[in-house]
Amino acid sequence: MRAEDVVDLYATLLGHGVQLWLDGGWGVDALLQERTRSHTDLDAIVAFDDLPGLTRSLSERGFRLKEIWPENCWVPHPEPVVLIGRQRPALEVATAFVLTDALHTELDIHAVRFDEHGSGIPAWNSDLVFPAEAFEGQGIIANTSVRCLSAETQMRSRTGYVLQEKGVHDLRLLHERFGIDYPDEHARMLSTT
């Protein structure tokens, strides 16, 4: 996935009123303000209330549903939502999914709801709570300013699963650039390699 594709998708979604924050590899590279590895997809956290706008704008660009993640929760929604909605018998929407287009551009989306303090509560099956400051990350991709999850949140959210080499790469860079301690479950492995 090219940086220009990320910026184009980001601008398109913002233009449709979608609140989103880059996560994953592109989120880390945005924080570092440089591309450090190749990326096969764009990971993003999206406001739950903006899912209709997100899917409508992406369906107009030829995106379709590729995958519903195992951690997905089907959540009631007041309106029909394209690509990720269903009716059984109430209207429901997926909260953790991947969309793709004919060029194999992939967006990995997880939706959050915001509480009265600005904390992000995952709408998918997760014990994580994103404090308000998690959404204060600012980065740069292809000379374009983008919102992303903070470095601390990027580090903290990479737990509960076996890291692939690209995840190890991302954690090392976050540690080296921002001085953030490794999550306990990965600290031994990362401090010895």
C-alpha angles and dihedrals in degrees: 000000000000125000089237090058090053093050092046093051092043092051092045093053094045088050088057091052096257115152108216140162124200116241135172122033097340089047090055093045090049091054090048089046092225138079108253102172144000120281129207096191146010116248117203141171111222133191108256092228090058096057093101092054092044095052094040093053093044094046087055087056092052100261120150136184113277103170145357110216119234090241090058120124121201104228129190113256128188095228139036111270122203123232096006104038131098139178116224094162095301125048110266135176133206116243103193117041148126125240124195139183135210090275090055093249104159131203118193106201132190119180127218134189120216124229126210091275095053094254116145114235112197113241087203125073103287140122092215119113116193111217115223091258089060087077095053096084116126124191144161130240120177091345091306123120113234136179115241140164112280121264090250091053092046088055095044095047095058094083137101096051141063110273120235118219091265090056091051088050092052094048092049092052093048090050094047097044101037103023093235116160117244117252109267094246092057101032097094095048094045097044092054100045 
